[in-house]
Amino acid sequence: MDSFPLGGLSVARIGFGAMQLPGPGVFGPPRDHDEAVAVLRRAVELGVDHIDTAQFYGPDIANELIREALHPYPENLALVSKVGGRRDETGGWLAVPDPADLRRDLEANLRTLGVDQLAAVNLRLMDGGAPDQLFDDQLSVMIDARDEGLIGGIGLSSISREHLLHALGRTDIVCVQNAFNLVDRSSAAVLDECTARGIAFVPFFPLGASFSHPNPVLGNHVVQSIAEGLGHTPAQVVLAWTLSVAPNVLLIPGTSSVRHLEENVAVASIELDDDTREQLNAVAG
């Protein structure tokens, strides 16, 4: 499997996202605890060496499952988390405006995962907007954590190109996580900037948001037709296309099913010909 640098490590371009391991809505315990543990262990068996998680997945649940399944961790496993969000008692998503809370949340990730350092941590922007003093204050917390050795590299999530350029004026950025898929390419400028600078770009919702019905990505007639013709699932076709967009794209498809995990990892061996890519490139949201 091809690889790309991430926080001082070189990781396979297909990783695993832990967001779907907790219960519905990324809240509460998983429907099947044993299957969730099995998914994590099978991922590592298949060569996955990049796992994306967050303390607010569950909350706490995803990190606890990762530690239960995989600790002590393989030396080459890149654990990547994110800070900047919280959950309320009903599962609602909240921003963390106080920079001091970012440090506490980062330390909570280290504690629950049972590590002294994370390969990278993404600063997730929950409210958008232009770079401001709060963004600079949050960046300062991340820079201090990296300089103290708590994280291997700083990432950013849900940002604009303006945020990225502003952050790069202060420090190195090792990865960016933004929504990006076949029908939502609103982050194309951010991806292009990352590609030009050799920064890993980690798209979330590469298969479309699970709460969108019908799913505009997997339900697209072009995707379904190509999948049928190639003998692959629509998800595999879409993931293969996403990998082909740029060499710095790292996938973290999530699932709570071993079968779906194996289908996702198998995407590494799928090569789309030029005609197929052109058909998919022409798909518009």
C-alpha positions in Angstrom: 0.0 0.0 0.0 1.3 3.5 -0.9 2.3 5.7 2.0 2.6 9.4 2.9 4.3 11.3 5.8 2.2 12.1 8.8 3.5 13.6 12.1 7.0 12.2 11.7 5.8 8.8 10.6 5.0 7.4 7.1 1.6 5.8 7.1 -0.4 3.8 4.6 -2.8 5.9 2.5 -5.8 3.9 3.8 -6.3 4.2 7.5 -9.2 3.8 9.9 -11.6 6.4 11.4 -13.0 5.5 14.8 -16.1 7.7 14.6 -18.5 4.9 13.8 -17.3 2.7 16.7 -19.6 4.2 19.4 -23.4 4.0 19.3 -25.8 5.8 16.9 -24.9 9.5 16.5 -21.4 8.8 17.7 -22.9 8.7 21.2 -22.9 6.0 23.9 -21.6 2.5 23.7 -21.4 0.5 20.5 -24.3 -1.8 19.4 -21.8 -4.7 19.4 -18.8 -4.2 21.7 -17.0 -7.4 20.6 -17.4 -6.5 16.9 -16.0 -3.1 17.5 -12.9 -4.6 19.2 -12.6 -7.1 16.3 -12.7 -4.3 13.7 -9.8 -2.5 15.3 -7.7 -5.7 15.6 -8.5 -6.7 12.1 -7.5 -3.3 10.8 -4.0 -3.6 12.2 -3.8 -7.2 10.8 -4.6 -5.8 7.4 -1.7 -3.2 7.6 -3.6 -0.2 8.8 -1.2 2.0 10.7 -3.2 5.3 11.0 -6.2 5.5 13.3 -8.1 8.7 13.7 -10.1 9.3 16.8 -11.3 11.9 19.3 -12.1 12.1 23.0 -15.6 13.4 22.1 -16.4 10.3 20.0 -18.8 8.6 22.5 -17.7 10.7 24.4 -14.7 8.6 25.7 -16.0 5.4 24.0 -13.8 5.4 20.9 -10.6 5.9 22.7 -11.4 3.3 25.3 -12.2 0.8 22.6 -8.9 1.5 20.8 -6.9 1.0 24.0 -8.8 -2.2 24.9 -8.2 -3.6 21.4 -4.7 -2.6 20.6 -2.7 -1.6 23.7 0.3 -2.0 23.8 0.3 -0.5 20.4 2.5 -1.5 17.4 5.5 0.9 17.2 4.5 2.1 13.7 0.8 2.9 14.6 0.0 6.6 14.2 -2.8 7.6 16.6 -4.3 10.9 15.6 -6.9 12.8 17.6 -8.6 16.1 17.5 -9.6 18.8 20.0 -12.0 21.8 19.7 -15.3 20.0 20.2 -17.4 18.6 23.1 -20.7 16.8 23.5 -23.6 17.8 25.7 -25.7 15.3 27.7 -28.0 14.7 24.8 -25.1 14.1 22.3 -25.2 17.6 20.8 -21.9 19.0 19.3 -20.4 22.0 21.1 -17.4 24.2 20.4 -14.6 24.6 23.0 -13.9 28.3 22.9 -11.5 28.5 25.9 -8.0 27.7 24.7 -7.1 26.3 28.2 -9.7 23.6 27.7 -7.9 22.5 24.5 -4.9 21.5 26.6 -7.1 19.6 29.1 -8.8 17.7 26.3 -5.5 16.9 24.7 -4.3 15.5 27.9 -7.5 13.5 28.3 -6.8 11.9 24.9 -3.3 10.9 26.0 -4.7 9.5 29.3 -7.5 7.4 27.8 -5.4 6.1 25.0 -2.5 5.3 27.3 0.2 7.0 25.4 2.8 9.8 26.1 2.6 11.2 22.6 0.1 11.3 19.7 1.4 11.3 16.2 -0.8 14.4 15.5 -3.7 16.2 16.9 -6.1 18.3 14.8 -7.5 21.6 15.9 -11.1 21.3 14.9 -12.9 24.6 14.1 -16.6 24.2 15.0 -17.8 27.7 14.1 -15.9 28.7 10.9 -15.3 32.3 10.3 -12.0 34.0 9.4 -8.7 33.6 11.4 -9.0 35.7 14.5 -7.4 36.1 17.9 -9.1 33.0 19.3 -7.7 31.0 16.4 -4.2 32.3 17.2 -4.7 31.6 20.9 -5.7 28.0 20.1 -2.8 27.6 17.8 -0.5 28.7 20.6 -1.8 25.9 22.8 -1.1 23.4 20.0 2.4 24.7 19.4 3.2 24.5 23.1 1.9 20.9 23.2 4.0 19.9 20.2 7.1 21.6 21.6 6.7 19.8 24.8 6.5 16.5 23.0 2.9 15.6 23.7 2.1 15.6 20.0 4.2 14.8 17.0 2.6 17.3 14.7 -0.2 19.9 14.5 -3.2 19.4 12.2 -6.2 21.5 11.4 -9.8 20.5 10.6 -12.8 22.2 9.0 -10.7 25.2 7.9 -10.4 27.5 4.9 -7.4 28.1 2.8 -7.0 31.4 4.7 -6.8 29.6 8.0 -4.2 27.3 6.6 -2.0 30.1 5.3 -2.4 32.0 8.5 -1.3 29.0 10.6 1.6 28.2 8.3 2.9 31.7 9.0 3.3 30.7 12.6 4.2 26.9 12.5 4.4 23.7 10.5 1.1 21.9 9.8 1.3 18.2 9.1 -2.3 17.4 8.1 -5.7 19.0 7.3 -9.0 17.3 7.8 -11.9 18.8 5.8 -15.1 17.5 4.3 -14.4 16.4 0.7 -16.0 13.9 -1.6 -17.3 13.3 -5.1 -20.1 15.7 -4.8 -18.7 18.1 -2.2 -15.5 19.6 -3.5 -15.8 22.9 -1.6 -12.4 22.3 0.0 -10.6 21.9 -3.3 -8.5 25.0 -2.8 -7.4 23.7 0.6 -6.5 20.4 -0.9 -4.5 22.1 -3.7 -2.6 24.1 -1.1 -1.8 21.0 0.9 -0.7 19.1 -2.2 1.6 21.9 -3.2 3.2 22.0 0.3 3.4 18.3 0.9 0.8 18.4 3.7 -1.4 15.3 4.2 -5.1 15.9 3.4 -7.5 13.7 5.2 -11.0 14.0 3.8 -13.9 13.3 6.2 -17.3 12.2 4.8 -15.5 10.7 1.7 -18.6 8.5 1.2 -21.1 11.3 2.0 -22.6 12.0 5.4 -24.2 8.9 6.9 -27.2 11.1 8.0 -28.0 12.2 4.5 -30.8 10.2 3.0 -30.6 9.4 0.1 -26.8 9.5 0.2 -25.8 11.8 -2.7 -22.5 10.1 -3.2 -23.2 6.4 -2.9 -26.6 6.9 -4.5 -25.3 8.7 -7.5 -26.3 6.8 -10.7 -22.8 7.2 -12.3 -21.2 5.7 -9.2 -23.6 2.8 -9.1 -23.2 2.1 -12.9 -19.4 2.1 -12.7 -19.5 -0.1 -9.6 -21.7 -2.6 -11.3 -19.5 -2.7 -14.3 -16.2 -3.2 -12.3 -17.6 -5.6 -9.9 -16.9 -3.4 -6.9 -19.2 -1.7 -4.3 -20.1 1.9 -4.8 -18.1 2.7 -1.7 -15.0 1.1 -3.1 -15.3 3.1 -6.4 -15.7 6.4 -4.5 -12.8 5.7 -2.2 -10.6 4.7 -5.1 -11.5 7.9 -6.9 -10.7 9.9 -3.8 -7.3 8.3 -3.4 -6.6 9.2 -7.1 -7.3 12.9 -6.6 -3.8 13.6 -5.2 -0.9 11.7 -3.7 -1.2 13.3 -0.3 -4.8 12.2 0.3 -5.0 9.8 3.3 -8.3 8.0 3.7 -9.8 7.1 7.1 -13.1 5.4 6.2 -14.9 4.3 9.4 -17.1 1.3 10.0 -18.3 -1.0 12.8 -18.2 -4.0 10.6 -15.2 -6.3 9.9 -16.7 -7.1 6.4 -16.9 -3.4 5.5 -13.4 -2.8 6.9 -12.0 -5.5 4.6 -13.8 -4.0 1.6 -12.4 -0.5 2.5 -8.8 -1.7 2.8 -9.1 -3.6 -0.5 -9.4 -0.3 -2.2 -5.6 0.0 -2.2 -5.5 -2.5 -5.0 -8.2 -0.8 -7.2 -6.9 1.3 -10.1 -9.4 3.3 -12.1 -8.7 3.9 -15.7 -8.6 7.3 -17.2 -12.1 7.0 -18.7 -13.6 6.0 -15.4 -11.9 8.8 -13.6 -13.2 11.3 -16.2 -16.7 10.1 -15.7 -16.4 10.5 -11.9 -14.7 13.8 -12.2 -17.7 15.1 -14.1 -20.1 14.2 -11.3 -21.4 17.4 -9.7 -23.2 17.9 -6.5 
